[in-house]
């Protein structure tokens, strides 16, 4: 289950997080009180990835069907569900920061590459593990990782070999943008950035996220046309007027309305 506590934090059960995360981000997307999100893990590591025991149970159910087309239909639905879970991070209007400590394996890489900003601790390591269990990653890593790190060659090396990438290499290649000395420093740093984002105009921040994602997957001209359509509306927003007045009056404590 996806649980929300009184502090507005969501908790996912380890064995079902890939199934539940879409529900979580669908709720966050509609929460006007939320302006930024931090994903972190409790315990010894960020995540060990997909629970293979869940996959084995599903495979046993599929084995009961005789026809290959009907077996394929079951797996198609499962893959689609997991893909939708990862894509829900991109569809969420709010900026998402991933705070990673220790191991980030398999499905964890799918998750963080769908986030907006990635930080980690110095003991963190990353592994695209699917080939070691006889699978090709199918819920986002193969599509997003090459774009995130900007190196097709390195992405292929990581995905073909399943080797571990440590924090220093992750920083160098751009998988993460900051490395912290400890878990407590990581969370504090992520919270500081999230709070800074939350102070900005939600109209501007959410429009920026939508257009960064759109422009990543389209030509420069298509991206320019896209932001033109958005800003013909947003230039009429009260947020722009408030921000301009704040600059002229040197007021650094402007509070923007919910969106």
C-alpha positions as CSV (number, residue, x, y, z in Angstrom):
1,X,0.0,0.0,0.0
2,X,0.9,3.6,-0.5
3,X,0.8,5.3,2.9
4,X,0.8,9.0,3.7
5,X,1.7,10.2,7.2
6,X,0.7,13.5,9.0
7,X,3.8,15.2,7.8
8,X,2.8,14.6,4.2
9,X,5.4,11.9,3.5
10,X,4.5,8.9,1.5
11,X,5.8,5.4,2.4
12,X,5.8,2.4,0.0
13,X,6.2,-1.2,1.0
14,X,9.5,-2.6,-0.3
15,X,8.0,-5.6,-2.0
16,X,5.4,-3.7,-3.9
17,X,6.9,-0.3,-4.5
18,X,7.0,-0.6,-8.3
19,X,3.3,-1.3,-8.4
20,X,2.4,1.4,-5.9
21,X,4.5,4.3,-7.0
22,X,2.1,5.4,-9.7
23,X,-0.7,5.8,-7.2
24,X,1.7,7.8,-5.0
25,X,2.7,10.2,-7.8
26,X,-0.8,10.5,-9.1
27,X,-1.8,11.8,-5.6
28,X,1.2,14.1,-5.4
29,X,0.5,15.5,-8.8
30,X,-2.9,16.7,-7.7
31,X,-1.7,18.0,-4.3
32,X,-1.7,21.8,-4.5
33,X,0.3,22.0,-1.3
34,X,3.2,20.1,-2.8
35,X,5.8,22.0,-4.9
36,X,8.7,19.6,-4.8
37,X,9.3,15.9,-4.0
38,X,12.2,14.0,-2.5
39,X,12.6,10.2,-3.1
40,X,14.7,8.5,-0.5
41,X,15.1,5.0,0.9
42,X,15.1,3.7,4.5
43,X,17.4,1.0,5.8
44,X,20.8,-0.2,4.5
45,X,20.3,0.8,0.9
46,X,18.2,2.9,-1.5
47,X,16.7,-0.1,-3.2
48,X,17.6,-3.6,-4.3
49,X,15.3,-3.4,-7.3
50,X,12.5,-5.6,-8.4
51,X,11.5,-8.5,-6.1
52,X,12.1,-11.6,-8.3
53,X,9.8,-13.7,-6.1
54,X,6.9,-11.6,-7.3
55,X,8.0,-12.3,-10.9
56,X,8.2,-16.1,-10.2
57,X,4.7,-16.2,-8.9
58,X,3.5,-14.4,-12.0
59,X,5.5,-16.7,-14.3
60,X,3.9,-19.7,-12.6
61,X,0.4,-18.3,-13.3
62,X,1.4,-17.7,-17.0
63,X,2.7,-21.2,-17.3
64,X,-0.9,-22.5,-16.6
65,X,-2.0,-21.0,-20.0
66,X,-1.4,-23.2,-23.1
67,X,-1.4,-20.6,-25.8
68,X,1.7,-18.4,-26.3
69,X,-0.4,-15.3,-27.4
70,X,-2.4,-15.5,-24.1
71,X,0.8,-15.9,-22.1
72,X,2.3,-12.9,-23.9
73,X,-0.8,-10.8,-23.1
74,X,-0.3,-11.4,-19.3
75,X,3.3,-10.3,-19.5
76,X,2.5,-7.3,-21.7
77,X,0.1,-6.0,-19.0
78,X,2.7,-6.5,-16.2
79,X,5.4,-4.7,-18.2
80,X,3.0,-1.9,-19.1
81,X,2.1,-1.5,-15.4
82,X,5.7,-1.1,-14.4
83,X,6.5,1.3,-17.2
84,X,3.5,3.5,-16.2
85,X,4.9,3.5,-12.6
86,X,8.2,4.9,-13.8
87,X,6.7,7.3,-16.3
88,X,4.5,8.7,-13.5
89,X,7.5,10.6,-12.2
90,X,7.9,12.4,-15.5
91,X,4.1,13.1,-15.8
92,X,4.1,14.5,-12.3
93,X,4.2,18.3,-12.6
94,X,6.3,18.7,-9.4
95,X,10.2,18.5,-9.6
96,X,11.4,15.3,-8.1
97,X,14.8,14.9,-6.4
98,X,16.2,11.4,-5.9
99,X,18.4,11.1,-2.7
100,X,20.3,7.8,-3.1
101,X,22.4,6.0,-0.5
102,X,24.3,2.7,-0.8
103,X,22.9,0.4,-3.5
104,X,20.7,1.5,-6.3
105,X,20.0,-1.7,-8.4
106,X,17.9,-2.6,-11.3
107,X,14.5,-1.0,-10.9
108,X,16.1,1.6,-8.8
109,X,18.0,2.9,-11.8
110,X,14.7,3.0,-13.8
111,X,13.3,5.1,-11.0
112,X,16.1,7.7,-10.6
113,X,16.5,8.3,-14.3
114,X,12.9,9.3,-14.4
115,X,13.5,11.9,-11.6
116,X,14.6,15.5,-12.3
117,X,17.6,15.8,-10.0
118,X,19.8,13.0,-8.5
119,X,22.1,13.3,-5.4
120,X,23.9,10.5,-3.6
121,X,26.1,9.6,-0.7
122,X,29.8,8.8,-1.3
123,X,29.2,5.1,-0.6
124,X,26.4,4.9,-3.2
125,X,26.7,2.5,-6.2
126,X,24.5,1.9,-9.2
127,X,23.9,-1.3,-11.2
128,X,21.8,-2.1,-14.3
129,X,21.5,-5.7,-13.2
130,X,18.9,-7.2,-15.6
131,X,21.3,-9.0,-17.9
132,X,22.6,-11.0,-14.9
133,X,19.1,-12.5,-14.4
134,X,18.5,-13.1,-18.0
135,X,16.4,-10.0,-18.8
136,X,16.6,-6.8,-20.8
137,X,15.7,-3.8,-18.7
138,X,12.2,-2.9,-19.8
139,X,10.8,-0.1,-17.6
140,X,12.9,2.9,-18.6
141,X,16.6,2.5,-18.1
142,X,17.5,1.7,-21.7
143,X,15.4,4.7,-22.8
144,X,16.4,7.3,-20.2
145,X,20.0,6.4,-19.0
146,X,21.8,7.3,-22.3
147,X,20.0,10.7,-22.3
148,X,20.7,11.3,-18.6
149,X,24.5,10.6,-18.8
150,X,24.9,11.8,-22.4
151,X,27.1,8.9,-23.4
152,X,25.7,6.1,-25.5
153,X,28.9,4.1,-25.1
154,X,28.9,4.2,-21.3
155,X,25.2,3.4,-21.1
156,X,25.7,0.4,-23.3
157,X,28.7,-0.8,-21.2
158,X,26.7,-0.5,-18.0
159,X,23.7,-2.3,-19.5
160,X,25.7,-5.1,-21.3
161,X,28.0,-5.9,-18.4
162,X,25.9,-5.2,-15.3
163,X,29.0,-3.7,-13.6
164,X,28.7,-1.5,-10.6
165,X,29.2,2.2,-11.0
166,X,30.4,4.0,-7.9
167,X,29.5,7.5,-6.7
168,X,32.6,9.2,-8.0
169,X,32.0,7.9,-11.6
170,X,28.3,8.7,-11.3
171,X,29.2,12.3,-10.5
172,X,31.7,12.5,-13.4
173,X,29.3,11.1,-16.0
174,X,26.4,13.2,-14.8
175,X,24.1,10.5,-13.4
176,X,24.2,12.5,-10.2
177,X,25.0,16.2,-9.7
178,X,26.1,16.2,-6.1
179,X,27.8,13.6,-3.7
180,X,27.4,13.9,0.1
181,X,29.5,12.5,2.8
182,X,26.7,10.8,4.8
183,X,23.0,9.9,4.6
184,X,22.0,12.8,7.0
185,X,24.0,15.3,4.9
186,X,22.3,13.9,1.7
187,X,18.8,14.4,3.1
188,X,19.6,17.8,4.5
189,X,21.0,18.9,1.1
190,X,18.1,17.5,-0.8
191,X,15.6,19.2,1.6
192,X,17.4,22.6,1.2
193,X,17.2,22.4,-2.6
194,X,13.5,21.3,-2.4
195,X,12.7,24.2,-0.1
196,X,14.4,26.6,-2.5
197,X,12.4,25.2,-5.4
198,X,9.2,25.5,-3.4
199,X,9.7,29.2,-2.9
200,X,9.7,29.8,-6.6
201,X,6.6,30.4,-8.8
202,X,4.9,27.0,-9.2
203,X,3.7,28.3,-12.6
204,X,7.3,28.9,-13.7
205,X,8.7,25.7,-12.2
206,X,6.1,23.3,-13.5
207,X,6.2,24.9,-16.9
208,X,10.0,24.5,-16.9
209,X,9.8,20.8,-16.1
210,X,7.2,20.1,-18.8
211,X,9.2,21.8,-21.4
212,X,12.5,20.3,-20.4
213,X,11.0,16.9,-20.8
214,X,9.3,17.8,-24.1
215,X,12.5,19.4,-25.5
216,X,14.6,16.3,-24.6
217,X,12.5,14.2,-27.0
218,X,11.9,16.7,-29.8
219,X,13.9,19.0,-32.1
220,X,15.0,22.5,-31.0
221,X,12.3,24.1,-33.1
222,X,9.6,21.8,-31.8
223,X,10.7,22.7,-28.3
224,X,10.6,26.4,-29.1
225,X,7.1,26.1,-30.5
226,X,6.0,24.2,-27.4
227,X,7.2,26.8,-24.9
228,X,5.7,29.5,-27.0
229,X,2.2,27.9,-26.5
230,X,2.8,27.6,-22.8
231,X,4.1,31.1,-22.3
232,X,1.4,32.9,-24.2
233,X,-0.7,31.9,-21.2
234,X,1.9,32.1,-18.5
235,X,3.0,35.6,-19.4
236,X,-0.5,36.7,-18.2
237,X,0.0,35.0,-14.8
238,X,-0.1,37.0,-11.5
239,X,3.2,35.2,-10.6
240,X,5.1,37.3,-13.2
241,X,3.7,40.5,-11.9
242,X,4.5,39.6,-8.3
243,X,8.1,38.6,-9.2
244,X,8.6,41.8,-11.1
245,X,7.3,43.9,-8.2
246,X,9.6,42.0,-5.9
247,X,12.6,42.7,-7.9
248,X,11.8,46.4,-8.1
249,X,11.1,46.7,-4.4
250,X,14.0,44.3,-3.5
251,X,11.5,42.1,-1.6
252,X,13.0,38.6,-1.4
253,X,10.0,37.1,0.6
254,X,7.4,36.9,-2.1
255,X,4.9,34.1,-1.5
256,X,3.3,32.7,-4.6
257,X,-0.2,31.2,-4.6
258,X,-0.9,27.5,-4.9
259,X,-1.3,26.0,-8.3
